[in-house]
Amino acid sequence: MDCDYLVIGGGAAGCIVARRLADRLTDEVVLLEAGPSDEGNPRATQLSRLDEQDDSYDWGYNARPVHGGRHAIGYPRAKMLGGCANHNDCAFIAPFASDLERWVELGATGWGPADMASHLANIEESIHIESSPPGNALSRAFVDTARKLGLAERDFRANPGAGCGWFPLNARGDLRQSSSIACLHPLNGLPDNLRVLTGITARSLLIENGVARGAETDKGVISARREVILCAGSINTPQLLMLSGIGPGMHLQDMGIPVICDLPGVGENLLDHVAANVACELGKPCPPWDRTPCEAIAMRRIDPAAPAPELLYHFVLTLREKYRDRTFYDGSVDGIKIAPNVTRPKSRGSLRLASPDPALAPNIDLNYLSDPEGHDRRILLEGLRFARRLAQEEPLGAWIAREIHPGPQVTSDEDLLEAALESCETVYHAAGTCAMGARDDPRAVVTPDLAVHGIDRLRIADASVFPDMVTVNICNTVMMVAEKAADLVVQSA
Ligand SMILES: Cc1cc2nc3c(=O)[nH]c(=O)nc-3n(C[C@H](O)[C@H](O)[C@H](O)COP(=O)(O)OP(=O)(O)OC[C@H]3O[C@@H](n4cnc5c(N)ncnc54)[C@H](O)[C@@H]3O)c2cc1C
């Protein structure tokens, strides 16, 4: 099979890239997705039915235990059209201007707040966004308590910053507004020049004399006359590059893979939001929630000079969250969780192949809370202390019977940190493993035009190109990357 543009990975970014290219160009575009279609499948498309998605919708990754912790952190990555945007909680907040300014400082020329305004506006136009209604009395109690402790209630969609309030959701009622649903459905109404192929997995890229020519898949070769655009996400994109001989040369040699391009940054700079939590048993029944158990959030700034809040607290109305490790609290208890996360962590993880076999999962080392300056530990400790204050203060305190994790016996900084190290969780925001940077930056994998260093006609457009973490949940920023990527491809067509 052949086409002009081959987009690999039909997730949050890939669906947007493919649709924009097909709309703006007359060339043939193929969007390749390993998982099944989401269309007509309410378990994938309805936000309230996330718990009904079974393992066949996920790649089934586990990350290495953190700091000798007792638990390997489950690392869900969706395998279906729509990608993790059909797996997620639909929390949807645009990046802070200061996040994009930092990207520019790191070499991402052309990605500043003014440059990205039109791309963010495109998302607002094509992705329907709603606020969680402030209906649940327990979530309301969280917001009222946060206000009592000094945080102003704010509209995080119109005006993000320190404060408390309701999550904006990329949803229309219970229907997710993932990029497949918003930009591709109905699949039988797509432009003639766009083919969406599901259930086909790319195993490696076809590179001839330093030029990307397509991909080898489990169902044969797909050739691309003009460009290959990798949108397989922060885990699978670097994996696919390495399987194709593009990555850290020594590592590829160790794996017995011929080195086509020695790019040391591939698989480095793994970013994620790390969270700890205060989990409490409720003394009275939790009122039903609307679409998602995480309706309310708070953001706090610790250092008045910080460009944006250093902490984001998710308030979760259940201890029975899908994908969560239950080692540290009894998931059968009726309870709530206040989960502070470090918004701009300084620790960096990495990703390496475990085998040259594309069917085997890569090694994922999150390396949470490891930065030598201790920034991430300090912020998380501060986050835990404030989470406890929230749980103890009225009106939230009136709902709570007892703290079950870390537990009232854990009081010193050392013990609290130990509990955080042992039980820390992912916020599922893997990013940065093929980071964008200046053209002369040896650690950068892509240029500010998203072109892969050393290989022609190959770009990356997904969460893996983030040079650094953004302060908020990242899906909106991923879609922004996709919008800009489509513009870059069209400009060079
Ligand atoms: C459980 C969970 C909850 C989350 N909650 C939120 C939230 O509430 N708010 C938020 O902002 N963010 C959230 N996120 C993060 C957000 O959804 C992701 O950051 C975002 O979807 C990443 O987009 P992407 O396009 O980079 O990758 P993905 O959306 O992961 O898409 C990659 C796609 O590529 C496909 N693919 C991979 N390899 C191949 C291959 N070899 N061949 C063919 N296809 C391939 C995959 O199957 C997948 O469909 C959550 C993530 C998870 C997992």
The ligand as an ORCA input file, in Angstrom:
! r2SCAN-3c Opt
* xyz 0 1
  C      -5.401      6.766     32.286
  C      -5.024      8.121     31.729
  C      -5.665      9.253     32.216
  C      -5.297     10.518     31.710
  N      -6.010     11.618     32.115
  C      -5.769     12.809     31.508
  C      -6.613     13.932     31.744
  O      -7.651     13.834     32.433
  N      -6.275     15.119     31.164
  C      -5.176     15.244     30.367
  O      -4.909     16.365     29.908
  N      -4.403     14.186     30.084
  C      -4.693     12.971     30.596
  N      -3.948     11.883     30.247
  C      -2.832     12.081     29.306
  C      -3.271     12.298     27.857
  O      -4.413     11.553     27.531
  C      -2.092     11.923     26.959
  O      -1.006     12.720     27.330
  C      -2.348     12.149     25.484
  O      -3.422     11.364     25.042
  C      -1.084     11.797     24.695
  O      -1.355     11.939     23.328
  P      -0.404     11.306     22.231
  O      -1.029     11.602     20.928
  O       0.973     11.737     22.505
  O      -0.437      9.737     22.514
  P      -1.669      8.747     22.615
  O      -2.935      9.473     22.869
  O      -1.244      7.701     23.589
  O      -1.773      8.105     21.159
  C      -0.807      7.237     20.623
  C      -1.537      6.279     19.693
  O      -0.585      5.597     18.896
  C      -0.957      4.242     18.780
  N       0.254      3.476     18.505
  C       1.311      3.325     19.329
  N       2.258      2.566     18.748
  C       1.784      2.248     17.519
  C       2.322      1.483     16.455
  N       3.521      0.900     16.556
  N       1.573      1.331     15.329
  C       0.353      1.920     15.222
  N      -0.199      2.656     16.227
  C       0.513      2.825     17.359
  C      -1.559      3.931     20.142
  O      -2.351      2.764     20.111
  C      -2.330      5.209     20.436
  O      -3.640      5.160     19.932
  C      -4.279     10.625     30.722
  C      -3.651      9.477     30.242
  C      -4.026      8.232     30.726
  C      -3.337      7.005     30.194
*
